[in-house]
Amino acid sequence: LSLGEAKNLPTYPGPNKMRDCYCTVNLDQEEVFRTKIVEKSLCPFYGEDFYCEIPRTFRHLSFYIFDRDVFRRDSIIGKVAIQKEDLQKYHNRDTWFQLQHVDADSEVQGKVHLELRLSEVITDTGVVCHKLATRVLECQGLPIVNGQCDPYATVTLAGPSRQTKVKKKTNNPHFDEVFYFEVTRPSSYNKKSHFDIEDVDEVDKMEIRVDLWNASNLKFGDEFLGELRLPLKFLRQSSSYEAWYFLQPRDNGNKSLKPDDLGSLRLNVVYTEDHVFSSDYYSPLRDLLLKSADVEPVSASAAHILGEVCREKQEAAIPLVRLFLHYGRIVPFISAIANAEVKRTQDPNTIFRGNSLTSKCIDETMKLAGMHYLQVTLKPIIDEICQVHKPCEIDPVKLKDGENLENNRENLRQYVDRIFTVITKSGVSCPTVMCDIFFSLRESAAKRFQGDLDVRYTAVSSFIFLRFFAPAILSPNLFQLTPHHPDPQTSRTLTLISKTIQTLGSLSKSKSANFKESYMATFYDYFNEQKYADAVKNFLDLISSSGRRDHKSIEQPILLKEGFMIKRAQGRKRFGMKNFKKRWFRLTNHEFTYQKSKGDHPLCSIPIENILAVERLEEESFKMKNMFQVIQPERRVLYIQANNCVEAKDWIDILTKVSQCNKKRLTVYHPSAYLNGHWLCCKATADNTPGCTPCTGGLPANIQLDIDGDRETERIYSLFNLYMPKLEKMQEACGSKSVYDGPEEEEYSTFIIDDPKETYKTLKLIIEGVGTLEQEHAQYKRDKFKKTKYGSQEHPIGDKSFQTYIRQQSEISAHSI
């Protein structure tokens, strides 16, 4: 997601009219991300990106704009809610959305399970009447209002409503209560028809209404959670009916406010959803892709062809890099495509400067393999810059009142010096996979431009400085160095540092001429000394030499993740309450600790080798969502609650990953807690009983395996399928080139085709492989369609995406008939 900006927000009723606003991203109503607060603005610019795997089903992706007032109370201004089935409409397009009002009717979510039974009853006097039995079984996924949910249901049919018991502290209540309603008045029993005609018409007009409410402790009354209205006429076909339904908002015609009263929000959403088969389905396409590094010329390989047909090289680079990393083939593949690109480059000064497949693949590899390297190198000093707010503006025009140009220059110089030093001293920490790639880039460039002695350095510096360190300094939030986009003053400081570091690393001859601004050229004179150029060359030599294999980098602890969560006391003291407390958790590659607040002395430290399993905890244990457990020796368990489902998944994944190689890892665990003398899951009474459920596989500690190869192959198949017309056009181009071997036709000249014959062969195999997978997907959809029941728990009545799917499937089957 890219959260751009909001505009024309309503003015604040106070004298200054401005607002301090932030935006949240929610799956249904569960917050998974929050931007920074933009102060004193009615058109706040956020410019923040957020990426996440979606760990559960959802109906809406929602964005709320909040206003933080003087008393630090947050009030909602409005929201944008995009239905899951509409996400494809806005895929990868900047779109302005009108903000909508937020009230109980716009916040409905969850589903209800009902059973209805209409029966005839003959009384003692021989008179017949109709009774309706309504059984409210259970609900799932109700919204949590003000941090709690104590739901109950009311059932109404032409008269006073009946009410279920209130279920405390759950948004998945089990009611299983039955209510009986007399539907028709007794009429004289008639042998000809069990239903009196008038009575049947009366039944048809009636509807049963089920409302869900949250029992509130406040005096304002209970909160509405959603409703369901069902006409009884559908019971004419069969006298009993049982199904799941999505709850709906009340239709109370409250349309008094114009939709454009609240302003609008600019968003760009990229949403992909792939159905991944088991491994064997992908073998032909995967093998074809993995052979790419060995194909001569590399432009005739499947991976290179993907880069040629995709609209954006980035689209192709992401799944390719992940696939090659997974199978340990990334270095030969990047070496092959880089070598081909160097051969096509005419001027050594433009080496790797374009947005080619090579540069996008190296960017992506550095992002995946180099994330910890960035954290350990830059995070401490970036944190300091964000917190201390030293003035560093050196443009005389932009100086604020009371600022001194010389002081600012000195502040900036110190920052640049410190960052330059930590980067050039960090060579031993550079990940092996990055060093191997840099070695092959250096060799390729030196061989191609033998007369230029500096090209071996510029080939590497164009990546490590220009595309790795400089962008991470400029936008630390995109590289997970800060949680949010920095404030304007800090952002300006980081921009000035990034520009200087980029120029220092580029080793160009006349550096002052690189700057359009004279104040930057003046400032750069501080660094126009040979010692800086020497330090850069030494650093580049170290990270691009083939013999470099130094494992010291693992000696210093690397901070992997930190943040507040809630944990349950582990019962270290014999007596004392096992209550829940908020703590600051830190995970490094050495230990997992928690402390009262950030920077305090740890209250508890668990060495990584003592983490035997990390698993989700069933909600029933403590009636709390998003909980997981860290299991230690002697079955000691630390129970932790994360703030939302995305964060819980992140913590589980990273804890599993760092502890994956522990020798004593468990194979079974208890999915619920040990409470009141027994395990809730298997009812065993001894607290040291071995687990009753197999542990999940988790992610291996090695980055090359921390990826699902089948999933990446499925993504590549989807891209090939999407760009099939381009693949066919490329095939035509190979035909025309090989037949005429003359000048290329204009429409084909967009493709790089070095060997038409080899390229044609590969294209034929790609198209066949994609065709086979397409048939498998179509068959899977047909089978799923046959097995799917509308009204089941997976597809409740009211599921619009399923109705669209039914319509598409019936069109497809009609077409095939």
DOLUM-734395 format. One record per residue (C-alpha): x, y, z; residue in three letters. Coordinates in steps of 0.001 Angstrom, whole numbers, plus 500000, padded with zeros to 6 digits. Each point is the difference from the previous one (the first is absolute). Layout:
<nodes>
XYZAla/...
</nodes>
This chain:
<nodes>
500000500000500000Leu/501110503546499323Ser/498185502471502247Leu/500386503285498149Gly/498152502972501442Glu/496608501222501144Ala/498416503238498864Lys/497155502327501007Asn/499469498489503441Leu/497262501835501972Pro/501331502863502116Thr/500408499632503761Tyr/497304501900501939Pro/502662501826502091Gly/501586503369499146Pro/502950498742497906Asn/497861497562497904Lys/502983497704499287Met/500214496345500980Arg/502731497522501032Asp/499121496902497983Cys/501231496468499478Tyr/498707497150497862Cys/499599496311500916Thr/499787496920497768Val/497491497377501164Asn/498981496491498976Leu/496266500348500613Asp/500350501923503291Gln/503290498579501261Glu/502778502607499761Glu/503191498642498392Val/501910503226499238Phe/499998503645501058Arg/501712502998498355Thr/501737502769501880Lys/497949503022501161Ile/500087502959497593Val/499491503143502072Glu/497976503119499232Lys/498667499114496565Ser/496708499369498211Leu/501879498454497049Cys/502497497700501776Pro/502671498300497852Phe/501010496548501297Tyr/502085498468497194Gly/500247496687501900Glu/500166496489498578Asp/498860496827501721Phe/500381496406498844Tyr/498561496950501712Cys/498995496423499483Glu/496315499700500870Ile/499766497201502582Pro/496204499520500040Arg/496809500453498000Thr/498498503492499933Phe/497090501864498403Arg/501281503586499886His/503346501739499847Leu/499288503223501922Ser/501865503265500547Phe/499001502301502883Tyr/501062503628500422Ile/500276500972503693Phe/500417503433501553Asp/502191500214503152Arg/498712502905502127Asp/501666502001502790Val/499020497463502661Phe/501512497154497920Arg/496557498596499332Arg/499566498636496495Asp/496801500592498059Ser/499194498417496629Ile/499508502463497130Ile/499007497409497395Gly/500990496809498255Lys/500509498325496626Val/498896496345499849Ala/500832497947496896Ile/498249496650499649Gln/502376497106499413Lys/498375499222496627Glu/500555503617498839Asp/503754500098500776Leu/500811498801496478Gln/498230503075498549Lys/502490502353501669Tyr/503064497746499619His/503191502073499680Asn/498166503242499125Arg/500160503262501920Asp/496359500624500978Thr/498265502715502003Trp/497303498576502305Phe/497290502080501687Gln/500033499622503797Leu/496779498488501366Gln/498347500523503387His/500683497412502702Val/497137498747502163Asp/498700496681501300Ala/498272499339496666Asp/503178500399497962Ser/502019497795502370Glu/498127496700499647Val/502072496841499673Gln/499728496329500896Gly/497550497212499236Lys/497171498140501729Val/498904496337499835His/496195499521500018Leu/497551497148499721Glu/496290500621499197Leu/497251497387500172Arg/496326500616499138Leu/497615497328501293Ser/496261499414500168Glu/498529499324503401Val/496519498457500429Ile/498472500952503310Thr/497790497789502181Asp/496911501549498485Thr/501129498970496495Gly/501024503524499067Val/503245500532497981Val/502536502796500510Cys/503575500646498809His/503000500373502255Lys/503443501287499050Leu/503025498760501944Ala/503030502308499642Thr/503260498597501296Arg/502906502435500370Val/503038497694500053Leu/503124502198499978Glu/501746503072498563Cys/503544500560498743Gln/502210503082499570Gly/497749502596501650Leu/501575503463500366Pro/501708500913503263Ile/498576503278501330Val/502241502108502282Asn/502240497021500667Gly/497265497533500996Gln/497168497893498619Cys/497179498631502223Asp/497499498987497318Pro/496381498901500116Tyr/497379499484497278Ala/496357501112499807Thr/497506498199497769Val/496804501755498845Thr/496968498892497998Leu/497014502387499945Ala/499904500653503704Gly/502295500400503001Pro/503554498707499508Ser/501603497119501916Arg/503577500175501250Gln/502849497498500399Thr/502335499963502992Lys/502952502431499888Val/503305498230499293Lys/502871501783501753Lys/503349500939498429Lys/499761498249496647Thr/499371501051496443Asn/499307496366498998Asn/497033499212502302Pro/498239496591500135His/496329500596500872Phe/498113496863498866Asp/496640501381501186Glu/496589499312498406Val/497026502417499871Phe/496454498970498992Tyr/497595502364498245Phe/496365499391499151Glu/499744500983496361Val/496270499535499206Thr/496934500154502193Arg/498230496657500411Pro/497422499447497216Ser/497529497136499694Ser/501872496898498869Tyr/499291499388496329Asn/500676496568498437Lys/500614501513496497Lys/503006502128500919Ser/502296500120502983His/500526503702499373Phe/497107502347499816Asp/500605502178496885Ile/499663503241501944Glu/502423498699502557Asp/502620499117497386Val/499863503532498575Asp/500386501348503494Glu/503063497800500565Val/501526501199496714Asp/499811503629501066Lys/501709499397503313Met/503700500244500659Glu/502123498848502895Ile/502572502481501275Arg/503140499129501955Val/501951502910501518Asp/503369499715501723Leu/500943502376502802Trp/502943500658502257Asn/498881500210503630Ala/501509503305501097Ser/500872500995503570Asn/499419503623499028Leu/496719501754500528Lys/499657500935496302Phe/498501496599499231Gly/501250496933498176Asp/501928500221496724Glu/498557498627496768Phe/502261497384498335Leu/497949498981496959Gly/496720498480498911Glu/498404497424497761Leu/496510500118498430Arg/498564496831498457Leu/496593499775498270Pro/498161496829500993Leu/498784499285496465Lys/503117497949499200Phe/498768497455502572Leu/497221499012497572Arg/502418497735498090Gln/501248498215503088Ser/498782500347503529Ser/503509500221501510Ser/503035501987499020Tyr/503493500356501509Glu/502812502290498745Ala/502691502569500822Trp/499300503651499161Tyr/502151503112499893Phe/498603502632502365Leu/498749503136498235Gln/499817503683501020Pro/496619501499500960Arg/498283501640497088Asp/498639502987501878Asn/500187502488497150Gly/502416502315501823Asn/501269501832496929Lys/499910503553501322Ser/503733500708499530Leu/501452500595496559Lys/502758497493499140Pro/502528502743499194Asp/499802501684503419Asp/503034498231501434Leu/502754500395497387Gly/501851497220498181Ser/503001497693500250Leu/502487499000497257Arg/501021496326500021Leu/501843497534497834Asn/499234496362500822Val/501831497060498458Val/498155496796500896Tyr/500901496538498747Thr/498332496725500790Glu/501393496754498617Asp/498784496436500364His/503136497906500553Val/499965496313499024Phe/502338497365501415Ser/503605499905498749Ser/499711497382497229Asp/497637502217497941Tyr/502738502608499591Tyr/502945497747499090Ser/500103500711496206Pro/499739503806500349Leu/502280500147503065Arg/502723497873498336Asp/499833502187496906Leu/500466503136502136Leu/502818498573502147Leu/501963499014496847Lys/500066503689498982Ser/503549500631501270Ala/501377497263497703Asp/498144500975496796Val/502197501451497249Glu/499323502852499313Pro/498258500901503269Val/497499502198498091Ser/498478496736498696Ala/499300498752503558Ser/496556499859501632Ala/500935502415502818Ala/501367502618497574His/496884499653497804Ile/497809500698503066Leu/501911503268500466Gly/499417500853496319Glu/496209499503500012Val/499116501525503411Cys/498825503603499934Arg/502272500825502960Glu/503335498196500500Lys/499290500098503751Gln/496980497690499494Glu/502290497333498548Ala/502940500593502363Ala/498142499370503284Ile/498866496373499397Pro/503126499123497947Leu/502414501082502748Val/498006498174502670Arg/499863496819497906Leu/503734500041499188Phe/500897500815503628Leu/497865497083501167His/501825497548497736Tyr/503442501553500599Gly/500344501073496324Arg/499879503782500407Ile/503751500698499503Val/500412498117496668Pro/496730501497498680Phe/500901503618500859Ile/503563499460498709Ser/498596498809496654Ala/497543502883499467Ile/502521502590501285Ala/502663498686497632Asn/497588500296497047Ala/499097503566501024Glu/503676501033500359Val/500671498700496466Lys/497212502251498681Arg/501295503080501929Thr/502067502393497842Gln/501133502562502598Asp/501561498927503353Pro/498429503072501675Asn/496467498696499358Thr/500628496492501338Ile/496911498616501866Phe/498344503420500002Arg/496748498952498223Gly/496957498273501498Asn/500912496697498408Ser/499089496498501171Leu/503555499673501404Thr/499794503117502174Ser/496473499174501237Lys/501075496426500893Cys/503079501224501895Ile/497859502626501817Asp/497555497292501050Glu/502799497624501137Thr/501605502769502076Met/496635500790501571Lys/499425496359500991Leu/503534498946500920Ala/501215503368501298Gly/497200501017502360Met/501880498917503167His/503195501541498630Tyr/498220503372499676Leu/498518499672503488Gln/503342499381501675Val/501839502656497939Thr/497589502939499780Leu/497167499593502519Lys/501743501411503128Pro/501044503251498332Ile/496711500424498053Ile/498108499595503300Asp/502172502718501530Glu/499406502395497069Ile/496223499437500285Cys/499968500597503775Gln/502501502849500510Val/498759502385497222His/503284501915499593Lys/499595502823497429Pro/501953499036496837Cys/498565502327497317Glu/502859501392497872Ile/497958501772497303Asp/500244503710501022Pro/496527500622498505Val/498364497361502247Lys/501651500964503316Leu/497509500503502836Lys/500160503011502333Asp/502724499648502611Gly/501883497256498098Glu/503699500399499259Asn/501265498763496605Leu/503444499003501335Glu/498526498030502917Asn/497609498208497658Asn/502857499115497621Arg/501991498592502907Glu/496999497931501207Asn/499509498585496506Leu/503729499362499505Arg/500142497982503221Gln/497021497887498956Tyr/501433499346496522Val/503387499130501502Asp/498491497526502455Arg/497777498311497414Ile/502859499839497481Phe/502231498368502641Thr/497432497365501090Val/499373499078496350Ile/503659499729498951Thr/500848498009503165Lys/497115497557499489Ser/501598497863497261Gly/500284496848502146Val/496248500104500741Ser/498982500118496315Cys/497961496821499246Pro/501848497326498017Thr/497422499878497211Val/500425503766499367Met/503822499656499972Cys/499832497173497452Asp/497794502115497714Ile/502312503034500350Phe/502986497798499133Phe/498382498915496737Ser/498977503616499138Leu/503547501196500589Arg/501527497234497833Glu/497507500605497176Ser/500579503754499936Ala/503829499745500226Ala/500053497522497096Lys/497727502131497767Arg/501702503383500645Phe/503646499048500454Gln/501241503565499444Gly/497937501443502873Asp/501562499131503369Leu/497150501490502022Asp/497197497981498370Val/500581497054502384Arg/499025502380502819Tyr/497169501917498309Thr/498274496735498980Ala/499701499063503697Val/499513503487501479Ser/497072500643497638Ser/498170497348502029Phe/501307500078503559Ile/500010503804500296Phe/497516501270497396Leu/497358497286500339Arg/500462498655503520Phe/501455502367502615Phe/498900503346498462Ala/496293498990499558Pro/499961498445503516Ala/501249503308501487Ile/497542501998497880Leu/496902497861500820Ser/500839497955503101Pro/496348498918500368Asn/500131498069496695Leu/502952497971501326Phe/498423499340503444Gln/502533502284501732Leu/497193502216501364Thr/496303499147500434Pro/498787503143498168His/501027502570497443His/502105502580501960Pro/498703503524500721Asp/500856502777497465Pro/503079501351501860Gln/501522496523500526Thr/499099499090496435Ser/501931503031498716Arg/503050499081502144Thr/499924496414498643Leu/499678501303496412Thr/503160502120500400Leu/501912497085501589Ile/498795497577497292Ser/501123502336497170Lys/503462500380501527Thr/500466496257500686Ile/498847499191496458Gln/502605502369498531Thr/502758498751502334Leu/499279496435498913Gly/499795500748496281Ser/503772500754499659Leu/499338502359497085Ser/502843502291498986Lys/498480503511500386Ser/497656499557502922Lys/499116503613500718Ser/498610500213496453Ala/497566497188500949Asn/497968502441502057Phe/497528502367498382Lys/499871502020503226Glu/503011502191500803Ser/499511499554503781Tyr/500404496206499566Met/503167500470497935Ala/501414502274502738Thr/499086497509502714Phe/501552497133498042Tyr/503417501711500118Asp/500311498617503561Tyr/500193496508498511Phe/502206500679496980Asn/502918498160501573Glu/501796496910498813Gln/499323498134503273Lys/496269499815499157Tyr/500647498578496510Ala/502462497479501469Asp/497517498892502665Ala/497322499428497323Val/502419497950497847Lys/501122497874502958Asn/496372499333500905Phe/499079499094496394Leu/503057497722499748Asp/498980498173503158Leu/496354499389499009Ile/500815498933496439Ser/502967497660500502Ser/499347496318499391Ser/502046498704502939Gly/498032501947502616Arg/498368497583502419Arg/499955501647503409Asp/497398498835502504His/500804502637502613Lys/496849501806498943Ser/497976497571502069Ile/501952500802503203Glu/498271503306500682Gln/496278499761500819Pro/497745501203497183Ile/496664501489501056Leu/497320498170498008Leu/496753501384501452Lys/498723501952503008Glu/496757501459501305Gly/497375500002502755Phe/497882496874500538Met/498028498552502913Ile/501359496926501789Lys/498639497718502673Arg/502139499533503106Ala/501957496741499765Gln/499435499095503650Gly/503639500269501075Arg/498838500789503554Lys/498236497154501719Arg/497151502208501179Phe/498891503152498279Gly/497576500741497180Met/500594498853496454Lys/498675503225498564Asn/500525501751496641Phe/502448502886499638Lys/501146502243497161Lys/503734499607499329Arg/502584501175497445Trp/501269496917498107Phe/503333499830498140Arg/501227497204497748Leu/503634499761498855Thr/501779497075498364Asn/501277499135503520His/497016500352502352Glu/496310500885500465Phe/499453502421502912Thr/497332502177501530Tyr/500242503049502244Gln/497592502479501603Lys/500588502632497356Ser/502469500709497188Lys/503580500365501245Gly/499381498441503456Asp/501949497072501380His/498490496680498727Pro/497634498301502473Leu/500347496695498168Cys/502383498696497356Ser/499478496819497972Ile/503086498878498016Pro/499056499085496410Ile/501200496405500554Glu/497352499664502757Asn/497099500702497634Ile/498632496525499252Leu/496864501044498095Ala/497950503096499155Val/496325499365499294Glu/496641501755499967Arg/497808499671503106Leu/496304499199499664Glu/497765502947500866Glu/497946497912502477Glu/502994499805502394Ser/499722503552501334Phe/497175501367497815Lys/502626502205498298Met/500798500325496294Lys/503416500011498252Asn/501771497988502696Met/503028497778499516Phe/502266497930502252Gln/503777499701500296Val/500795496519501373Ile/503228499550502019Gln/501744497029501661Pro/498082498100502696Glu/496758501003498237Arg/500176503586501330Arg/497790502132497794Val/499894503762499476Leu/496551501125498765Tyr/500026503253498009Ile/497279502095498351Gln/500944502087496943Ala/498104503155499003Asn/498451498571496821Asn/499983496944497736Cys/502738501292497647Val/502344500793502890Glu/499328496603501620Ala/500920498270496726Lys/503189502111499678Asp/501173499129503523Trp/499177496276499585Ile/501809499880496631Asp/503164501757501177Ile/500216498136503333Leu/499500496694498163Thr/502627500985497445Lys/502749500863502520Val/499349496857502076Ser/499506497615497051Gln/503438498374500340Cys/499737499327503747Asn/500893496367500628Lys/497248499317502561Lys/497086501531498056Arg/496672498409500913Leu/497944497959497544Thr/496710500280501957Val/498416502738502129Tyr/496765500929501823His/497921502501497946Pro/498178501128503197Ser/501190501003503483Ala/500350497953503198Tyr/497325501436502311Leu/498136498751503091Asn/502016496808500178Gly/499703498790496379His/500912500816496387Trp/496920501532498334Leu/500798498312496665Cys/500462496317500923Cys/498703500085503612Lys/503228498322501271Ala/500562500857503681Thr/503819499844500337Ala/501600503320499045Asp/503007498179498509Asn/497886497858497606Thr/501531500093496490Pro/498069502084497466Gly/496923498697498199Cys/500441501804496647Thr/502916499904497491Pro/502074503211499890Cys/499705502067496839Thr/502964499827497627Gly/500971503645500343Gly/502677501697497937Leu/503609498838499756Pro/502656502343501382Ala/501803500177496677Asn/498821502874497800Ile/500275497834496884Gln/497262497766501380Leu/497846502636501672Asp/497762500062496923Ile/497282497792498536Asp/501336498974496596Gly/496629498715498737Asp/498317503247500892Arg/502591502027498068Glu/499622497678496986Thr/496219500502500148Glu/500578503795500008Arg/502250499667496922Ile/497366497823498279Tyr/497389502740500726Ser/502274502625498425Leu/500690497882496890Phe/496253499380499720Asn/499235503717500344Leu/502509500925497279Tyr/499186497103497643Met/499334502378497021Pro/503567501366500411Lys/501460496471500118Leu/498201499197496742Glu/501250503253498438Lys/503541499113501080Met/499583496617498282Gln/498989501800496792Glu/503053502251500348Ala/502282496928500241Cys/498385498580496881Gly/500387503209498004Ser/503629500501501139Lys/501072496485499182Ser/498228499903496623Val/501074503390498651Tyr/502947500779502242Asp/499621503544498759Gly/499202503199501898Pro/497444499358502750Glu/496449501166499562Glu/499133502985502175Glu/497429498118502114Glu/502490497261500931Tyr/502962502222500849Ser/498880500331503629Thr/501330496493500799Phe/503625498980500500Ile/500446496925497781Ile/503624498941499518Asp/499296496480498721Asp/496559499666498364Pro/500184496197499731Lys/500816499364503706Glu/497552502694501146Thr/497226498430497889Tyr/500651496583501612Lys/499773501446503521Thr/496855501979499161Leu/498344496822498699Lys/500776498207503292Leu/498763502963502087Ile/496696500195498093Ile/499485496222500347Glu/500807500069503754Gly/497684502967500615Val/497222498335497969Gly/500227496811502088Thr/499858501943503277Leu/497081502044498669Glu/498039496791499338Gln/500800498792503543Glu/498702503265501458His/496809499823497920Ala/499414496381501101Gln/500637500925503637Tyr/497461502842499746Lys/497394497682498426Arg/500516497385502742Asp/499854502641502719Lys/496843501450498461Phe/498285496577500080Lys/500941499423503663Lys/499211503491501280Thr/496748500559501826Lys/498565503507500169Tyr/498957500582503600Gly/502854497919501416Ser/502397501365502619Gln/502607500812497289Glu/497455501678497683His/497218501585502081Pro/496907501364498287Ile/500735503643499188Gly/503579499267498813Asp/500194502265496934Lys/503340498631498814Ser/498475496516499919Phe/496931501215498086Gln/502312501586497409Thr/501959496738499861Tyr/496772497970499445Ile/499008502366497188Arg/503427499646498317Gln/499970496209500351Gln/496502499664498575Ser/501046502215497042Glu/503104497823499456Ile/498015496750500163Ser/497283501413497703Ala/502716501034497548His/501650496559500079Ser/496614498294499438Ile/
</nodes>
